[in-house]
Amino acid sequence: MTAHNNQGGSINLTAGDRGGCLADASNELTNNQILRALPEPDRRRLIDDLVPTILVQSTLLANPGEVLRHIVFPTGGVVSLVTGTSEGGSVEAVLIGNEGVVGSWHAAGVEGAPWRTIVQAGGPALLMTPEAFKAHVAESPALAQLVVRYNLAAHLLTSQSAACNRFHELAARAARWLLMVCDRTASLELTLTQEFLAQMLGAYRPSVTVALRGLDRAGLVAVSRSRIIILDRPGLEELACECYAVVRQQTADLVQSEGSI
Ligand SMILES: [Zn+2]
């Protein structure tokens, strides 16, 4: 899978890389919540069309209007859908990790990506062509329903983020965002610049620097130039705004409720 990174260069996303511990898609299947929630026969039918890969941080998967080469089911990596303004401002609309699927718009017959789609945190994922994805959605009512339920979860995340950006303090928003990424990567260490975090939060970089310095001074995180390490997760959860727990519960209710599929 060839894509362009956000510096404009061309890089490979290593689709089809079957090396190392990702030799078999079936090993990764249940690490994605949508795939895990599928009835076993439906899940088995997907295996041959899924290719394990490693997402590379900062890879641009699609600009708005461009067609994704692959549908992405993250199993440890994280992808962001980013919306922007003509003045160059940007803010993250949706964060997609192992609870979701990137490219679900193809299930509705929409080919062009509605958002700038970039890899937020590198890590494993399973890829499928849009054609195969559409065929499986048509054949599997359970998959179709899970995709609709996930889209609702993403819609709720976006709504909550709109309220969050308007009403909640930047430090609490930053804490919430760090926790959301850590949940999806199963890691307490994030590689990212403060500039990037500011873009995701739709905030000014100096304000983000001040907020992170406060979290660092409180012993909740250790911040360096391009890395943030979470030192006190319970403390960070206490500081994060209510949006973290609200969205986490809503997503679990919609995507993890196997009994309703
Ligand atoms: Zn909030």
Residues whose N, C-alpha, C, O or C-beta is under 5 A from the ligand:
A	BS01	ZN	C164 H168 C241 E242 C243
